[in-house]
């Protein structure tokens, strides 16, 4: 038996299925350039606030809330919004097509530097800066790194590194054009064009570097062509010249008259690069007989009383024959001889002698002597060293057979040795001026 409930008012609330959705959507955008700050904003009327919003792009949820950053869409062209009001009424907005402005555009040409990977040239052409955009700032890899300003349809940028360079083109005026990113790759071709070879003494006249031939170090080599380069030989007489495209002849500028080039690289004909030219060896032959051993002397480290010091003697064959001989060091009589590398062949008083091995042309031998400075040596005393060389057979160039060196006795640096002024000895303006 049904009995009515007294004192209760039964109210039927509308459900989502019963509610009549009549949402009116208004979607706006805060700009037209796809950068942070360019947002989509949705406003809804006709329902019961508050609303819950979910944004969709290509059927996938991409955000919630009344606004959506356009840059988060990663290139999506349109969105729809699902709105649910306080009564649970759900309705979808019509599809909204995002209106983006035209970006600053440009084409690029590159001119790689054949020698320096950090000195390439990039030219931006056909820059569309019409429409009141004003000048266009060019930044490299970061908006803060401004490297140039475009005031016309073309800008040339120098000192660009090899590899990818990402430019931002930023208009400075109010216009419909937007910031754009332009990636320009500069081929890593610096040093791609090379001419390599060796300079040597062709002892057997074979016109090839063989056992018994002497490599020539420290010899200048010149590649003569549209982009001439001068380099020098290093270890084993090897050289490398980095050049631009073109035809090149290779030679030795200012070759000493006691030598002649007996083997020309590439048989004396110019070589085309690219491709790289290798094996451009230069063979030398002696002109007459010229015996010449030279000597140089240098100090190693400071000269302080009560401590050891060293001097270095370098003997070089500057002639065109193989020579041996004797090197002699004479040092200040107040010093004591400690030892040498290699070992001396004789030492008497303040004179040390070494017997030199046979030195072929351009070869050298280095001798190092260690000496003890007495405690009694006074600061400021000058010590004199003399090195001489005696060639066998006799030397034809006497002017480089002796060298001298002067070294001054100095004191050691004591970090605890401080000098101070008493209060009042220094004026305030002097303190402020740092004097």
C-alpha positions as CSV (number, residue, x, y, z in Angstrom):
1,X,0.0,0.0,0.0
2,X,1.5,3.3,-1.1
3,X,1.7,6.0,1.6
4,X,2.7,9.5,0.7
5,X,5.6,11.1,2.6
6,X,4.4,14.1,4.5
7,X,6.7,17.1,5.0
8,X,9.0,16.3,2.0
9,X,9.1,18.2,-1.2
10,X,10.3,16.1,-4.1
11,X,12.2,18.1,-6.8
12,X,13.4,16.5,-10.0
13,X,16.7,18.1,-11.1
14,X,17.6,18.1,-14.8
15,X,20.3,15.6,-15.8
16,X,22.8,15.9,-18.6
17,X,20.4,13.9,-20.8
18,X,17.6,16.1,-20.0
19,X,19.5,19.5,-20.2
20,X,19.2,21.6,-23.3
21,X,22.8,22.7,-24.3
22,X,22.8,26.0,-26.1
23,X,26.5,27.0,-25.7
24,X,27.7,29.9,-27.8
25,X,31.5,29.7,-28.4
26,X,33.8,32.6,-29.1
27,X,37.5,31.7,-29.8
28,X,40.0,34.5,-30.2
29,X,43.8,34.6,-30.7
30,X,46.2,37.0,-29.0
31,X,48.5,37.3,-32.0
32,X,49.4,35.7,-35.2
33,X,53.1,34.7,-34.7
34,X,53.8,31.3,-33.4
35,X,55.9,32.3,-30.4
36,X,55.4,32.3,-26.7
37,X,52.5,34.7,-25.9
38,X,50.5,33.7,-29.0
39,X,47.5,32.1,-27.3
40,X,44.0,30.9,-28.2
41,X,41.2,32.0,-25.7
42,X,37.7,30.6,-25.5
43,X,34.7,32.3,-24.1
44,X,31.3,30.5,-23.7
45,X,27.8,31.9,-23.1
46,X,24.4,30.3,-23.0
47,X,25.1,27.7,-20.4
48,X,25.5,27.5,-16.6
49,X,29.0,28.6,-15.5
50,X,31.6,27.7,-14.5
51,X,32.8,25.7,-17.5
52,X,35.4,23.0,-17.9
53,X,37.3,23.3,-21.2
54,X,39.4,20.6,-23.0
55,X,41.2,21.5,-26.3
56,X,41.6,19.0,-29.1
57,X,43.8,19.0,-32.2
58,X,43.4,16.3,-34.8
59,X,41.3,14.4,-32.3
60,X,43.8,14.4,-29.5
61,X,43.6,16.4,-26.3
62,X,46.2,19.1,-26.2
63,X,45.3,21.3,-23.2
64,X,42.7,22.3,-20.7
65,X,41.5,25.6,-19.4
66,X,40.2,28.8,-21.1
67,X,43.5,29.4,-23.0
68,X,45.9,27.4,-25.1
69,X,49.5,28.4,-26.2
70,X,49.7,28.0,-30.0
71,X,53.3,27.0,-29.9
72,X,52.4,23.9,-28.0
73,X,50.4,22.6,-31.0
74,X,53.7,22.0,-32.9
75,X,52.3,23.1,-36.2
76,X,48.6,22.1,-35.8
77,X,46.3,24.2,-38.0
78,X,43.0,23.8,-36.3
79,X,41.4,23.1,-32.9
80,X,38.1,22.2,-31.3
81,X,37.0,22.8,-27.7
82,X,34.8,20.6,-25.5
83,X,32.9,22.7,-22.9
84,X,31.1,21.2,-19.9
85,X,29.0,23.6,-17.8
86,X,28.1,23.4,-14.1
87,X,25.0,21.2,-14.9
88,X,27.2,18.7,-16.8
89,X,25.9,19.8,-20.2
90,X,28.6,18.9,-22.8
91,X,29.0,20.6,-26.1
92,X,31.7,20.8,-28.8
93,X,32.7,24.0,-30.5
94,X,32.9,24.3,-34.3
95,X,36.4,23.7,-35.7
96,X,38.6,26.8,-35.4
97,X,41.3,27.4,-37.9
98,X,44.3,29.3,-36.5
99,X,45.3,32.4,-38.5
100,X,49.1,32.8,-38.5
101,X,51.0,35.6,-40.1
102,X,53.6,35.3,-42.8
103,X,57.1,34.7,-41.4
104,X,60.2,36.7,-42.4
105,X,61.8,34.7,-45.2
106,X,65.2,34.7,-46.8
107,X,67.4,32.5,-49.0
108,X,71.0,31.9,-48.1
109,X,74.3,31.4,-50.0
110,X,77.5,30.2,-48.3
111,X,81.1,30.8,-49.1
112,X,83.3,28.4,-47.0
113,X,86.8,29.7,-46.2
114,X,89.2,27.1,-47.5
115,X,91.7,27.8,-44.6
116,X,89.8,28.9,-41.5
117,X,86.8,26.9,-40.3
118,X,85.5,29.9,-38.2
119,X,85.7,32.5,-41.0
120,X,83.1,31.5,-43.4
121,X,80.7,33.9,-45.2
122,X,76.9,33.6,-45.3
123,X,74.8,35.9,-47.4
124,X,71.0,36.2,-46.7
125,X,69.2,37.2,-49.8
126,X,65.6,38.2,-50.8
127,X,64.6,39.2,-47.2
128,X,60.9,40.2,-47.2
129,X,60.9,43.2,-45.0
130,X,58.1,45.1,-46.7
131,X,54.9,46.2,-44.9
132,X,56.2,48.4,-42.2
133,X,58.4,45.8,-40.5
134,X,61.3,48.1,-40.1
135,X,64.8,46.7,-39.8
136,X,65.2,42.9,-39.2
137,X,67.5,41.7,-36.4
138,X,69.6,38.7,-37.2
139,X,70.6,36.5,-34.2
140,X,72.7,33.4,-34.1
141,X,71.6,30.4,-32.0
142,X,70.0,32.6,-29.4
143,X,67.6,35.6,-29.5
144,X,70.1,37.6,-27.4
145,X,73.0,37.0,-29.7
146,X,72.4,39.7,-32.3
147,X,75.0,39.6,-35.1
148,X,73.6,41.9,-37.7
149,X,70.7,44.1,-38.8
150,X,69.0,43.8,-42.2
151,X,68.1,47.1,-43.7
152,X,67.6,45.9,-47.2
153,X,67.0,42.7,-49.1
154,X,70.5,41.4,-48.5
155,X,73.0,41.1,-45.6
156,X,76.4,39.5,-45.6
157,X,77.6,37.8,-42.4
158,X,81.3,37.1,-41.9
159,X,83.2,35.0,-39.4
160,X,80.6,32.2,-39.4
161,X,81.6,28.8,-38.2
162,X,81.3,25.6,-40.2
163,X,78.3,23.4,-39.6
164,X,74.7,24.3,-38.9
165,X,74.0,27.9,-38.0
166,X,70.5,28.7,-36.7
167,X,69.4,32.3,-37.4
168,X,66.4,34.0,-36.0
169,X,65.0,36.8,-38.1
170,X,63.2,39.3,-35.9
171,X,61.3,42.3,-37.3
172,X,61.6,45.4,-35.2
173,X,58.5,47.2,-36.4
174,X,54.8,46.5,-36.1
175,X,53.7,44.5,-39.2
176,X,52.1,41.3,-40.2
177,X,55.4,39.4,-40.5
178,X,56.5,37.0,-37.8
179,X,59.9,35.9,-36.4
180,X,61.3,33.0,-38.3
181,X,64.0,30.5,-37.9
182,X,66.5,29.8,-40.7
183,X,69.1,27.0,-40.5
184,X,72.1,27.4,-42.8
185,X,74.7,24.7,-43.0
186,X,78.2,25.6,-44.0
187,X,80.2,22.7,-45.4
188,X,83.2,21.9,-43.3
189,X,85.6,22.3,-46.3
190,X,88.3,24.4,-44.6
191,X,91.7,22.8,-45.4
192,X,90.1,20.5,-47.9
193,X,92.4,21.7,-50.6
194,X,95.9,20.6,-49.5
195,X,99.3,20.3,-51.1
196,X,101.6,18.0,-49.1
197,X,105.1,16.8,-49.6
198,X,108.6,16.5,-48.2
199,X,111.9,18.5,-48.6
200,X,115.0,16.3,-48.4
201,X,118.6,16.0,-49.5
202,X,118.7,13.6,-52.4
203,X,122.0,12.0,-51.5
204,X,121.8,9.2,-54.0
205,X,120.3,11.3,-56.8
206,X,117.4,8.9,-57.2
207,X,114.8,11.8,-57.2
208,X,112.9,9.9,-54.4
209,X,113.2,9.9,-50.6
210,X,115.2,6.7,-49.8
211,X,117.3,5.3,-47.0
212,X,120.3,7.6,-46.5
213,X,118.5,10.7,-47.6
214,X,118.3,13.5,-45.0
215,X,115.0,15.2,-44.2
216,X,115.1,19.0,-44.1
217,X,113.3,20.7,-41.2
218,X,112.5,24.4,-40.9
219,X,112.6,25.0,-44.7
220,X,110.0,27.5,-46.1
221,X,107.9,26.1,-48.9
222,X,105.7,28.3,-51.1
223,X,102.6,27.2,-53.1
224,X,102.2,29.8,-55.8
225,X,98.8,30.2,-57.4
226,X,95.5,32.1,-57.0
227,X,95.6,31.7,-53.2
228,X,99.4,31.6,-52.5
229,X,100.4,30.0,-49.2
230,X,103.8,29.8,-47.5
231,X,104.5,27.1,-44.9
232,X,107.5,25.4,-43.4
233,X,108.7,21.8,-43.0
234,X,108.3,20.1,-39.7
235,X,109.4,16.8,-38.4
236,X,110.7,14.4,-41.1
237,X,110.8,17.4,-43.5
238,X,107.0,17.2,-44.2
239,X,104.9,20.2,-45.2
240,X,101.2,21.0,-45.8
241,X,99.9,24.0,-47.6
242,X,96.2,24.8,-47.5
243,X,95.0,26.5,-50.7
244,X,92.0,27.6,-52.6
245,X,91.0,26.1,-55.9
246,X,93.3,26.6,-58.8
247,X,96.7,25.7,-60.4
248,X,99.7,25.8,-58.2
249,X,103.5,25.6,-58.5
250,X,105.5,24.6,-55.5
251,X,109.0,25.9,-54.7
252,X,111.4,27.1,-52.0
253,X,111.8,30.9,-51.7
254,X,115.2,32.2,-50.9
255,X,117.0,28.9,-51.2
256,X,120.6,29.2,-49.9
257,X,123.1,29.4,-52.8
258,X,124.9,26.3,-51.5
259,X,121.8,24.2,-52.5
260,X,119.9,23.7,-55.7
261,X,116.6,21.9,-56.4
262,X,117.5,18.8,-58.2
263,X,114.0,17.1,-58.1
264,X,111.0,19.3,-58.9
265,X,107.6,18.4,-57.5
266,X,105.2,17.1,-60.2
267,X,108.2,17.2,-62.6
268,X,108.1,21.0,-62.4
269,X,104.5,21.3,-63.8
270,X,101.7,23.1,-62.0
271,X,99.3,20.9,-60.1
272,X,95.5,21.5,-60.0
273,X,93.6,21.4,-56.7
274,X,91.1,20.0,-56.0
275,X,91.7,17.1,-55.6
276,X,94.4,17.3,-53.0
277,X,97.9,17.1,-54.3
278,X,100.2,14.7,-52.3
279,X,103.7,13.5,-52.9
280,X,104.9,17.0,-53.9
281,X,108.4,16.3,-52.7
282,X,111.4,18.6,-53.3
283,X,114.8,17.1,-53.6
284,X,117.9,19.2,-52.9
285,X,121.5,18.7,-54.1
286,X,124.6,20.5,-52.9
287,X,126.3,23.3,-54.9
288,X,130.0,22.8,-54.4
289,X,131.4,22.0,-51.0
290,X,130.6,24.2,-48.0
291,X,131.5,23.2,-44.4
292,X,129.7,25.1,-41.8
293,X,128.8,24.1,-38.2
294,X,127.0,26.8,-36.2
295,X,126.4,27.0,-32.4
296,X,123.8,28.7,-30.2
297,X,123.5,28.9,-26.4
298,X,120.4,29.6,-24.2
299,X,119.8,29.7,-20.5
300,X,117.3,27.4,-18.8
301,X,115.6,28.7,-15.7
302,X,116.6,31.4,-13.2
303,X,120.1,32.0,-11.8
304,X,120.0,32.1,-8.0
305,X,122.7,31.8,-5.4
306,X,123.1,28.4,-3.8
307,X,121.1,26.6,-6.5
308,X,121.8,24.7,-9.7
309,X,121.1,26.2,-13.2
310,X,121.3,24.9,-16.7
311,X,122.4,26.1,-20.2
312,X,121.6,24.5,-23.5
313,X,124.0,24.4,-26.5
314,X,122.6,23.6,-30.0
315,X,125.0,22.7,-32.7
316,X,123.6,22.7,-36.3
317,X,125.1,21.7,-39.6
318,X,124.4,24.7,-41.8
319,X,126.6,23.6,-44.6
320,X,126.1,21.0,-47.4
321,X,128.5,18.3,-46.2
322,X,128.4,15.8,-43.3
323,X,130.6,17.1,-40.5
324,X,131.7,16.2,-37.0
325,X,133.6,18.3,-34.5
326,X,134.0,19.5,-30.9
327,X,131.7,21.7,-28.9
328,X,133.2,23.7,-26.0
329,X,131.5,25.5,-23.1
330,X,133.4,28.1,-21.0
331,X,131.5,29.2,-17.9
332,X,132.1,31.7,-15.1
333,X,134.9,30.6,-12.9
334,X,132.7,31.0,-9.8
335,X,130.4,28.2,-10.9
336,X,131.0,24.5,-10.4
337,X,130.3,21.9,-13.1
338,X,127.7,19.3,-12.0
339,X,127.1,17.2,-15.1
340,X,125.7,17.2,-18.6
341,X,123.5,15.4,-21.1
342,X,125.1,13.8,-23.1
343,X,128.1,13.2,-20.9
344,X,131.1,15.4,-21.6
345,X,134.2,14.0,-23.2
346,X,136.4,16.3,-21.1
347,X,136.1,18.8,-18.3
348,X,138.9,20.9,-16.9
349,X,138.2,23.8,-14.5
350,X,135.5,26.0,-16.1
351,X,135.8,24.4,-19.6
352,X,133.6,21.5,-20.8
353,X,134.1,19.7,-24.2
354,X,131.8,17.3,-26.1
355,X,132.8,15.3,-29.2
356,X,130.0,15.7,-31.7
357,X,128.7,12.8,-33.8
358,X,128.7,13.1,-37.6
359,X,126.0,15.6,-38.5
360,X,124.5,15.5,-42.0
361,X,123.3,18.8,-43.5
362,X,120.4,20.4,-41.6
363,X,120.8,18.1,-38.6
364,X,121.5,19.4,-35.1
365,X,122.7,18.1,-31.7
366,X,121.6,19.6,-28.3
367,X,123.9,19.6,-25.3
368,X,122.7,20.5,-21.7
369,X,125.1,21.4,-18.9
370,X,124.1,21.7,-15.2
371,X,126.1,24.1,-13.0
372,X,126.1,25.0,-9.4
373,X,125.9,28.7,-8.3
374,X,127.7,29.4,-5.0
375,X,125.9,30.8,-2.0
376,X,128.4,33.7,-2.0
377,X,127.1,34.9,-5.4
378,X,125.7,38.4,-5.0
379,X,122.3,39.6,-6.4
380,X,122.9,41.4,-9.6
381,X,126.2,39.6,-10.5
382,X,126.5,38.9,-14.2
383,X,127.6,35.4,-15.3
384,X,129.1,35.0,-18.8
385,X,129.0,31.8,-20.8
386,X,130.7,31.2,-24.2
387,X,130.0,28.3,-26.5
388,X,132.3,27.5,-29.5
389,X,132.4,24.8,-32.1
390,X,135.3,23.4,-34.0
391,X,134.4,21.6,-37.3
392,X,136.2,18.7,-38.8
393,X,137.1,19.3,-41.6
394,X,137.7,23.0,-41.0
395,X,134.8,25.4,-41.1
396,X,134.1,27.8,-44.1
397,X,131.9,30.2,-42.0
398,X,133.6,31.4,-38.9
399,X,130.9,34.0,-37.9
400,X,128.6,31.4,-36.3
401,X,131.3,29.3,-34.6
402,X,130.9,31.1,-31.3
403,X,128.0,32.4,-29.2
404,X,127.8,34.0,-25.7
405,X,125.2,34.3,-23.0
406,X,124.9,36.6,-20.0
407,X,122.7,35.8,-17.0
408,X,122.0,37.9,-13.9
409,X,121.9,36.5,-10.4
410,X,118.4,37.0,-9.0
411,X,116.7,36.4,-5.6
412,X,114.0,33.9,-5.0
413,X,110.4,35.2,-4.5
414,X,109.2,35.0,-0.9
415,X,105.4,35.1,-0.7
416,X,105.7,36.1,3.0
417,X,107.9,39.1,2.2
418,X,105.5,42.0,2.6
419,X,106.1,45.8,2.9
420,X,103.6,47.9,4.7
421,X,103.2,51.6,5.3
422,X,102.5,52.9,8.8
423,X,99.2,54.6,9.4
424,X,99.3,58.1,8.0
425,X,102.0,57.4,5.5
426,X,99.5,57.0,2.7
427,X,97.0,59.7,1.6
428,X,93.4,58.8,1.0
429,X,93.4,60.0,-2.7
430,X,96.4,57.7,-3.3
431,X,94.5,54.8,-1.9
432,X,91.5,55.5,-4.0
433,X,93.6,55.9,-7.1
434,X,95.5,52.7,-6.4
435,X,98.8,54.5,-6.4
